[in-house]
Amino acid sequence: MGKVPATLLDIAKALGTSIGTVHRALHNNPGVSPKTKARVLEMARTLGYRPNLAARFLSSKRTLRISVNTLQGSTSFWDEVRAGIRAEAESNPMESVQLEFRTYPQLGGEQEAFRSALRKKVDGIIIFPGNPEGLQPWIQRASRSHIPVVCVATDAPQSGRQGIVAIDTLVSGSIAADLMGRFLGGKQGAIAITVFDLAITEHAEKASAFEYTLKSLYPKLQVLKPIEDHGTHAEAYSKCRALFQERKDIVGVYVTTEDSIPVVKAARDSKLLPGLTIITTDLFPALVPHIRSGAVASTIYQRPRAQGELAYRMLHKFLVERSESPDQVALAPHLVMRGNLDFFLKRMSQEASKERMPLDEAAGNEMATDFV
């Protein structure tokens, strides 16, 4: 077999820069410093880059239309995912890209969003498959129409999707369990878990990994049946409050979703704080004071902006290179505690401001629509 041709993404990865910067350097477009251009040209020669794939794509299409079907969300998580997709699309001037954001307020809206995307004849779809079983026939229909589908945050296995970008759920759940056991320091008692819905692959895998690790390493702790809050603050609060009143032996809670604030509030109203070890998921403004105060011992950051960026890159690869091979990226989660909280807040602020910087400058600082 012959060697697989190098792509713009290969050059960008090798240099730690954006695809847009690589494209401008190779085509002598403005906005790239002489030093950067020299580095890009040298790496292109080293990798044996030939622009055949991109040229073929440009000659066949003038506008790339991508539908982004995601939850509205109750925190900044999905805003960050969408911001990552938008930033990555804007960094690549290879083609004219039209992003169509189909944002739905709760589970159940994903099928209508998908139907709308197919009706509009988009070229590719990035989706949060909250109901994988219900979406399976729609994803298969897209596959038959040669419309690649990339899942973000959670998977739709056996559906015909082309790729998945998500946090490593097994690692995430296992880290949370080990932390819980260490924080509790040999105590006995019950541990509660809250999930969005066990039908969602991501949440089911986190809960399973958490339970397995806790039972293996800290057998004195009893894991209770997960609470499904369905992304509703009121439901998360009422169910946790009822559980806290029923079980006086609860010593810890693992929140696998973004709905951590109502859980903290239920614990406080039940007079369990301080004294209850709470480990949450993600990092957003409303959670910060609870980490600072120690009410939340730690949070597992799922890197939503990176998930969005990589989901767009993956879909772009399928569209430009016409690859048929499924792809999968599992990101390592980041652990945020009181000690490194300010570092993460600073990093998140820098990433947000990067969208407002000139593309070449932003790349140099980088370390690695409603539907109708």
N, C-alpha and C positions, 0 to 999 in steps of 0.2 A: 504494500500500500504506500502511496505517496505521502509526503509530509503535508499536514493540514496547513493551509495558508494562514499567515499572521493577519490579525485584524486591528482596527483602530483601538479596540478595547484592550488587546494584548499590549500595544504600545503604551496606552494610558496606564495600565496596571504596572507595567515595568518601571515607569517613570513616576508613579504616584501622582498623576495629574488627571485632568478631565478629558473626555473624548473630544469635546469642543476645542480645547487648546491644541490637541494633536491634529485635528482636522485643519484648523486655521494655519498651523505651522506648515503642514504638508502642501497646502494650497496657497501659501504666501499671502494669506489674508491679514489685514491689520489687526492690532490688538495683542500681538505676541512679541515679547522681547527677543532680541537677537540671540541671547544666551539660551532661552527656552527653545527657539527654533532649531538651533544647532543640536541641542540634546535630542529633540524629537527626530530630526533627520538621521542622526547617528544611530538611534535605537531602531528606526525603521529599516536601516541597512542591516543592522545586526540581526534582526528578526526575519529579514527577507520579505518585508511587507510589499504586497502588490494590491493596488486599489481596485481590483476587478469587481469584487462583490459590491462595494459601495457604488461604483460607477453603474453597474447593472441595475442596482436599486434606484438610483437617481434618474436613470433613463426611463424607468417604468412607472414611477410615481412622483408627483409633485408635492402632495400633502399626505402626511401620515396621521390617521385619525385613531385615537386610542381612547377607549372608555375606561374610566376609573370608578368602579362600583364599590363603595365602602360605607360603613356605618357613620352616622353623624357623631356618635360618641358622647359621653358625659364629661370627659376631660379633654386634655389637649392631645391625647395619643393619636387619634385619627387625623387631627389637623397636622401633626408632625409627619405622619405617613404621606399625606397628600402633598405637604411642602417638599418632602424628599423627592417625590415623583416629579413635581413641577420644576424643582431646581435642576434635576438631572436632564429633563427634556429641554430646558432652556439653555443648558450648557453645550448642547450639541447642534450646531447650525448646519449639519449635513443635509437636513431636509426640513421642510416646513411641517411642524408638528401641531396638531390640534388636539388638545386634551379635552375630553368631555366628562365632567365630574357628575356622576349619578349617585347622589348621597341620600341615604334613607335613614329615618329616625330610629328604627328598631328592626329586629329580625323579622323576616316576612317580606320585607321590601326588596330583597336581593333578586327574587325571581322576576319581578316587574322591571327592575333596573336592567337585568340581563336581556329580557324580551325587548326593551327599548333599544338597547345597544345593537342587537341583531337587526332590528327593524331599520335602524339608521345606517346599517351596512358599514360598521366600523372595521378597521383593519386588525385590531387586537384589543384584548380586554385584560385589565388587572382587577382582581376581585377578592373580597373577603367572603369566603364561602361559609357563612354562619350556619347554613342548613345544607350540608353536602349532599344528602340524599335527595332533597328536593331540587337541587341545582344540577344533579348528574345528567338528566336528559337535555338540559339547556347547554351544558358544556360539550356534550357529545354532538349536539347539533352544530355548535360553533366549530368543532373539530372537523366535521364533515364538510363545512364550508371553508375550510382552511383558514380559520380565524384562531390564532393561538391565544390561549388563556393562561395567565400566570396568577397563581394564588398568593396572597400576602397575609401574614400573621397566623393563618391556620390553613390546613390542607383539605382538599376534596379528593381523597384517594379513590382509585378505580373509576375515575370520571372521564379520563381522556385529557385532563389538563396538561399543558406543556411543562409547567414549572411551578415551583413553590419557594418562597422566601419567607422564613420565619425564625424566631428565636429557637434555640435548641430546648424544647420543652422538657425533655428528660433531665437535662442538666439543670434547668431552672428549678424544677420540682425537687430534685435531689439536694441542690444547694440550700433551698429553703428549709428542707427537713433537717439537714445537718446543723444549720444555724439555730433552728428552733431547739434542738436537743442541747446544743452547747449553751445557749442563752439560759435555758431552764436548769442547767447544772445538776442533773440527777433527780429532779423533782418527779413525782408521779402525778398523773391527772389525764384529762381528756383534751384533745386538740381538734378544733373545728376547722373546716375548709369551706370557703365559699367559691363558687364557680358561676359563670354566666349560664351555661347549659352544658350538661354532660354529653349532649349530641355533638358539640363542637370539639373537634379532634384535639386542638391545642389545650383546652381546659381539662379534658378527660385525661390526657397524657401527663399534664402537670400534677393533677391530683393522684394519679396512679404512681408516678415516680416518687412523690412526696410520701405517700403511705408506705410504699415498699422500703424506702430508705429509713424512714422513722422506725418501722418495725424491726429492721435489721440492726440498726445501731442503738436505738433507744427503746427497748421493748417495754419499759415501764410506762410509756406514754401510749394512750389509746386514741386512735384516729376515728373520729365520728363520721357518719355518712355525710357526704358533701351537701351543702346548701346551694340550691340553684336560685339565683336572684334575677336572672333574665335581663340583666343590665338596667334594672329599675332601682333607684335609690330607696324608694319607699318600701319595696319588697325586701331589699337587702337589710334595711333597718329593722323592719317588723319581724322577719324571720330570725335575725341574730338576737334581737331583744328577747324574743320568746325562748330561744335556745339558752341564752345566758340565765334566764330566770328558772328554766327547768333543770339545767345541769350546773350545780354549784361547784363541780370539780374541774371546770374548764380552766386551763392554765395558759393556753395559746391559741392563736387564730392565724391561719394562712389564707390570705386573699389572693386568688389567682388572676383577678381581673382589675380593671381600672376603678371599680366601685368600692374603694377602700374607705372613703370618708363616712358613709353611713354606718359601716362596721365599727369604726372608731367611736362615732357618736353613740351607737348602741352600747358599746362597752363602757363609755363614760357615764351614760344615763343609768346603767346597771350597777354603778359604783365598783367596777372592776379595774379601773385605772386610778393610780398606778398599780402594777402587780400582774397585769396580763401581758404576755409577750405577743406582739402583733407583727407579722411579716407581710408586707404588701407587694404589689406589682406596679411598676412604672413610676414616673416622677413628674409631677405637675404642681403648679403653684399652691393649690389648696392643701397639698400633702406636706409641703415644706415645713410649716410650723409644728406639725405633729412629729416629724423626724427630729427637729431641733429640741423639742421638749422631752423626747424619749418615749412618747406614747407609742410611736412606731419604731420598733427596734431596727428594722432594715427594710429596704425595698429592692426588688429585682427589676432592674431597668432593662426594657426590651428593645431599646435602640430603634424607635419607630422611624426616625428620619432615614437611618441606614437601610431599614427594610424597604422603604419607599424607593430610595435610590436604586437599590439592587434589583427590585422588582421591575423597574423601568428598563434597566440595562438588560436584564434577562429577556424581556419581551422584545426589546429592540434587536437583540441578537437573533431571535427567531424570525423576525420580520425581514431583516436585512440579509442574513445569511441563509435563510430558508432552512434552518436546521429542524430536523424532525425528532431529535433525541431529547427525551425529557431531562430536565435539569432540576437540581435541588440544592438550596443553600440554607444551612442551619447556623445562625449567628450565635456566638457565645454571649450569654447575658452579662450585664455589669451589675456589680453589687454596690449599692449606695447606703451609707450609714452616716451617722452624725459627723464622724471624723473626716469623711471625704465629700460631704454634701456641697460645700462651697466650691470645690473643684468642679463637680458636675454641673452646678448651676452656671459657672463661668463658661464651661465648654459648650453648654447648650445655648448660651447667649451668643457665643462666637459663631456657632453653626447657623443660628438664625440671621445674624448680621451678614454672613457670607453671601446670602442671596442678593444683598444690596451692593456688593462689591463688584468691580470689573471682573469679568470671568477669569482672565489670566492671573490676576492678583489672588482671587479666591482659590484657584487651583494650586497656586504656589504655596498657600497656607494650609493646604489640606494634607492631613496625615494619612492616611490611607484612603357643575351645571345641574345643577339639579337636572333630573331626567324628565323627559316628556315622552 
